[in-house]
Amino acid sequence: MDTPAQKIENDISQIVSHARELLEVTADATEQHVKEVRDRLSGALDGGRSLIRRFKDRASSGTHACDLAMHENPYLATGVAVGVGALIGYLAVRGSRHCER
């Protein structure tokens, strides 16, 4: 089963594949407008690829930092997780009581 991130990556890869195919099909087109659109599409694909690479790098470094912080402060991480869980539980119970009225 794909995670949401994998699904997004697959969708983006499919879009890029279709766009590259469109560029190949219109390679012989001579109209100036078609050439301008092809150039913009090619630039957008390159920019998108760069953006995805930066996003992956940031997500990876964020994950690494979170993992490192949890290993350095396991009790604090556990306490925060318990506190957040308790808060969510309190709000859920309070919300369900409010709905019964």
Stockholm file with secondary structure:
# STOCKHOLM 1.0

chainA/1-101         MDTPAQKIENDISQIVSHARELLEVTADATEQHVKEVRDRLSGALDGGRSLIRRFKDRASSGTHACDLAMHENPYLATGVAVGVGALIGYLAVRGSRHCER
#=GR chainA/1-101 SS CCCHHHHHHHHHHHHHHHHHHHHHHTTTCCCHHHHHHHHHHHHHHHHHHHHHHHHHHHHHHHHHHHHHHHHHCHHHHHHHHHHHHHHHHHHHHHHHHHHHC
#=GC SS_cons         CCCHHHHHHHHHHHHHHHHHHHHHHTTTCCCHHHHHHHHHHHHHHHHHHHHHHHHHHHHHHHHHHHHHHHHHCHHHHHHHHHHHHHHHHHHHHHHHHHHHC
//
